[in-house]
Amino acid sequence: MNSDTESWDAKEVLLALFEGKHLDTPTTTDLFEAMMAGTIESTQIAAVLTILALRGPETEELAAAAGVMRSHVTPIPTAVDPNSIVDTAGTGGAPKTFNVSTAAAIVAAGAGIPVAKHGNRSRTGRGSAEVLADLGVDIDALPETQGRCLEEAGICFCFAIHHHPATKHVVPIRRSLGFPTIFNLLGPLTNPAAATRQLLGVWDHRYGERVALALRSLGSQRALVAHSQDGLDEISISAPTTIWQLVGDRVEEQILRPEDVGLKTHPIETVTARDLDHATVLIRSVLDGTEKGPPLDMVLINAAAAVLASGTVESLAEGVERSREAIESGAAMSSLSRLCEVSQEG
């Protein structure tokens, strides 16, 4: 609790949650503002996060909490229109492959899509921050440098720990709990470049439609929310994936199989990295065109969703071909090289 500000008693909110009630927008807003300000007891934060994790936050709660986080985010200054910017982010809390969302972001940038990749470190040690640092990106670049990366390389990395300082009161509590919380869902909903288009993976099927509807409430232009039947918070090539696609005001649910877009189903072991070094090797080999097997297919199907979210293609199958062209032409690798260069110039 912050001793410089008046404490906020969450007992009534906790009682409502304990009784199974859902929080309306004003109550959720007050609750999360108190969390950001540090004016709520740490034990009460832990209780709120635990109860919400057990019953699952509803759409209104997600949208309101994300609205609070967005109001406290450290933004990226850029001339790029946020209505054209795409993000590829997962919630975490799912089995890890080789950080496909990061590779897909780079391929989408190579396809000419402005990408503000929002991400963090991972409990596995091979999250987007670790992988991009290993690839040569300055993940601690200042917001102004990130803006230049977006403008000059077509892609930037938004390291979550630098853009959400107000969550400092919650971070140690989340770590101590050891299970996914509402903040796993809120991170991908609070892009520092104000991206209005995205591919967003969730670790639990029950959150798919809720997150898609929350994105609609938050003003997203287009989004694809994904959860695979083998438990991934990304589109899988090892099992069917449920996609909740936000198009305008509609959320359309579909089941996607690799064969639907001209790819093949492969065992998940073929796209699972052993460690950070292996993940980096896989990503680089996909981007430079030497990888022709399952890791390539895994990146293509996810990059296709990011390209589709941009609105520049009409179908996922077309997105696959656009992504393949970005790799084969060398444009994807060039995007990574330029991101490394510009991020280091700050």
N, C-alpha and C positions, 0 to 999 in steps of 0.2 A: 504493500500500500504506500502511496506517496503522501508523506506527512505534510507537504506544503499545500495540499488541497483537501477540501472537505471530503470525508469518506462517503461512499454511496452504499446503502444497505440493500443487499440483494435478497433478503429473506423472503419477501413476498413473491419475487420472481421464482426463486427456488421452490417455494411451496406450489406455485402454479405448475412448474415443470414436473415436480414430484407427483402431482395429481393427474398428470398426463395431458395437461392443457397445452395448446400451441400459443406462442407469443405473437401479438400483433406487431405491426411495423413500429409504432412509437415506443413500445416497451422494448423491443429488440434493439432499436436505435439507442435508447438510454443505457441499456445493459452493455452494449459494445463500446459506446463512448466512455463508459466508466472503466472498462477493461483497458482501452487505449490510454486513458488518463492515469491509470494506476490508482484509482480511488475505490477499488473494490478489493476485499480481502482475498488473498491467494487461495485460501481453502474454499471460498465461494466460487472462484473461477474454476477450480478443479471440479467442484460439484456440478456446475453448469455444463462444463465440457463433457463430463461423464454421462450425465443424463441425456444430453443431446446426442451423444454417440450411441447410446443404447436404443433410443427410439428413432433417431435420424432426424436432422433438421428439415423442416418443410420449406417449400418454395418461398413463402413470404419472409420467413426468418433468414433464409440465405440471401435474398435480395437486400433486405434491410441491413444485415451485418456487412455485406459487401459494400453497400453504400457508405457505411461508416469508414471502412478501411480505405475506400477510394478517396474519401475526403481528407485522409491523413497521409496518402502516398506521396513520396518524393518523385515528382514527374520527370520525364525525359523531354527536354526542349527540342523540338524538331519541326521542320517545315513540312514534313510528310503528313498528308491528310490521314487522321486516325480512322476515317471510314474506309481506307484502303489497307490498313495494317492488319496482319494476321499474327496470331500467337499459336504456338503448339505447346501445350502444357498438360501434364498429368497430375493427378492428386497425390500420387504415391500410395503407399499402403498395399501395393499389389506386387506379385512376383516381378522380378527385374529381368529384362532381356539384355540389351546393350545400349540403352538410352536412344531408342529409336526416334523419340520426339525431337531430339537435338539434330540427328542426321536428317530427319524429314524437314526441319526448319531450314537447314542449309540448302537442301535440294530445292525447296520451294523458292528460296531467295534466288537460286540459280535460274529458276523458271521465270524470274522477273517479278516476284511477289514481295512487297515490303514486309519483313518479318521482325517483330520485336519478341524474341524468345525470352519468356519469363521463367525463371527456374531457381533452383537452390542446390545445396548439397544433399546427399542421400545417406540413409543409414547403411546402404550397401557400399559406400565409398566410391560409387561410380555414377553419381547424379550428373545433371547437366553442367553444374559448376566445375566439378572435378574433370569431366571429359573435355570440356572446352578449354580449361587451363592446360590440360595435357596436349591439346591440339595446337596450343600457342596463342590463345586469346587472353588478353588481360581482362579477367573477369571482375576486377575491382575498378575498372575505368569509371571516371566521373560521369554524371548524367550528360554533361555537355559533349563529352567524347562519345558516349553512347548515341547521342543524337546524330553526330557526324558519321558514326558507323552505319546508322540506318539510312542516312542520306547518300553516303558514298559507296558503301558495300552492299546496301539493300537489306542488311540484317544487323541487329544488335543483340547483345545479351543483357538482360535486366536481372542482376543478381538480387534476389528477394531480400536478403539481409540488409542491403543498402537502401532499399526503397520503402521499407515498412518499419521505420524506427519506433512507431507508436506501439508495435506489438512486443516491445522488449519486456513488458511486464508479464506477458503470456508465455514467451518462449521457454523459460525454465520449467514452467508447469507442464507444458506439452511434452517436454523431454521426460519429465518424471513419470507421466502417465503411461507412456510407451505404447499407445494405440492411436490409430487415426482419429482426429477430431474434426469439428466443423472447420477449423482453420486449414485443413488439407483441401477442403472444397473452396474456401474463400481465396486462397492464393491465386489459383487460375482465374478467378473472377475479378482480379484487381490488377490488371496489366498497367505498368507505369507509363507506357506510351499511349494509353487509352485505346488500345486495339479494339475494334468492334467486330472483328471476324476471328474465329478460332476453331482449332481442333482441340478438344478437351477430353481427356480420358479420366474415368472415375473407377475407383477400386471396388465398388459395390453396385450391382445392377439397380438396386432400389433408388439410387440417386440420379440415374440417367435423365429421366423426364423432369425431375425437380430442378436439376441444374440447367437444363435447356430452357425451362420456363423462367427461371431466375435470370438467365441471360436475356431473355425477351424483355423482362421487366426493367433490366438495366440498360436497354437500348442497343443491344447487339444487332448488327446488320444480318449476319449469317453465321451459323455455328453448327458443328457436328460434335456431338457428345458420344463417347464410345465406351463400351465395356464388353470384353470378350467372354465367351463361355469357358475359357480356360483361365479366367480370373485376371486378365491383364487390363491395365488402365491405358490401353492403346488398341489399335486395330490389329488383330492377330492373323497370322498365316497358318496357325496350328488348330484353329477352331473357329466356328462362326462367331461373328461380332454383332452385337446389337448397336445400331446407330440411331440416335435421336437427332434429327436434323431440323434446325430452326431456319425456316425460310419465310421471311416477312413476319407475319403474326402466327404462322402455323408451326407446330412441332409434329414432324412425321417420323414414325418409328419403322425401321426396317432391319432385316437380318442380312448381313453381308458375309459372303464366303469369298475366298481368294479367286476361285474359278469364275465368279461373277464379273471380274474385271480382267480376265485373261491371265491370271497367275495360278500358282499351284499351292496346295496344302503341304506343309512340311512339319516334321516333329519339332516341338518347341525347343528341344535340346540344340537344334541346329542354329538357333538365333539367341542362345543364352551365353553371355560372356562369363568367363571364369573370374575375371578381376578387371581392374581399371585398364591395365595395359592391353588386355585382350579386347575390351570394349573400344578403346581408341584405335587399335589396329583394324577392327571390323568397320568402324565408321570411315576411316581413311581409305580403306580398300573399296568400299562402296562408292565413295565420292570420286576416287581417281579412276574408277571403271574396271579395276582388276577383279573385283568380286562379282561373280555371275550367278551365285546360288541363292539359297534361302535368305541370307541377310539383305541382299539386294531387293528381293521381293518384299521383305518386311518394310524396308524403307520406302519402296515405291508405293505401296498401298496406303501408307500413312501420309507421305508427301502428297499423294493424290487428293486426300481429304483436305489437306491444307490449301491446295490449289483450288479445289472446288469451293471451299469457304470464301476464297477471294472473289468469286463470282466471275472469273475469267474463262471458265470452262463450263460445259453443260452437264457433265456426268463424271463419275469416278473413273470410268474406263478412259475417258479423255484426259483426266488428270494423271493417270498412270503414264500415258504416252508423253504428256508434257513433262513429267518428272524424269522419265527415261531419257528424253532428249536433253534435259538440263545436265544429266550426268555424262552422257555420251559426247556431248559437245564440249565438255570441260568447264561449262559455266558454273556448275555446282562447286567444283574445286576452286575456281577463281573467286567465288563468293567467300569461301572459307579463308583463302589467302588474303583477300582484301580486308576481311573482318579482323584478322590477326594484325595486319599492318596498321590499320586506322586505330584500333583499340590500344595499340602500343604507343601511338603518337601523343596521347593525352598527357 
